[in-house]
Amino acid sequence: MGQPFQLQQDQAPSPLLFFLGEFSGETKNAIYDPLKKAFSVVDFPELSFQIQCLASGLGWLLLLSRRTTSLFFFDPLTRRRIDLPYRSSVFNAATFSTAPTSPSCTVLAIERDPYYGKFNFDVLRVGREKSWTRHHILLALVSLVMLSTEE
């Protein structure tokens, strides 16, 4: 327990499922490899508080701490964490363009006001900006889908 999840050197990349939650009454997480049908309960002390996963991609999770309302990236395979500048607003969803280690990584966080049909979009260029830029749009949408343009 407490060891990073190990991929074999000759293993082709496989989509992994990362479970956030409680196992055996303790706050733990699990990783499932569907190709190997392997399920591993993993202890991440850095994730011992309540978190919500807002987005994932390229091996990274974009996580929200429910305790501090802070956003951060976390790579469960290497345990690397990248903290993002604090945002004072509550939001409904988020996405990111590339790995947060890339100089072109951009994070988009979305807050929707259901009463007025207003969307607030906060944008941050990771590593290049120290604060979020807010955009307001009035839309009468039923649903919003975020697309990635990265191949």
Residue, then its C-alpha position, 0 to 999 in steps of 0.5 A: m500500500g502507498q506504492p505507485f501503480q506500476l505499468q509494465q515496461d512492455q505494456a501498451p497504453s491502456p485506458l485505466l479507470f481510477f476510482l475515488g472513494e472508500f474501500s473497506g471503510e477507509t478513504k482509498n482509491a483504486i485503479y482498474d486495468p481492463l486489458k489485464k483485468a487487474f484491480s488495485v486498491v491504492d492509498f494516496p495520502e495526498l488525496s485523503f480529503q474529499i475530492q471531485c474529479l472534474a476532468s481527466g486526460l493524458g494520464w492526468l486528473l483535474l481535481l477539486s478539493r471539496r474542503t478548500t475549493s482548490l483545483f489541482f492536477f494529479d497524475p496517479l501513476t507518478r503522484r505528481r501534483i500541480d496546484l492551480p491558482y485559487r478561484s473564488s467562485v463555485f463551478n459546475a464543470a471544467t476541462f483542459s486542452t493538453a497535459p498540464t506540463s505542456p506550455s500550451c495547457t489551458v484550463l476552462a472552468i464553467e459556472r452556470d447560473p440556472y436562473y438567468g441563463k448566464f454562463n461564466f467561463d474562467v480560463l487559465r493558461v497553466g504556467r503562463e498566468k497567475s490568475w483566471t480570466r473571466h468571460h460572461i455569456l448569456l445563453a439559453l442552452v439545454s446542455l453544454v458539451m466540452l470538446s477537445t481539439e487535441e489529437 
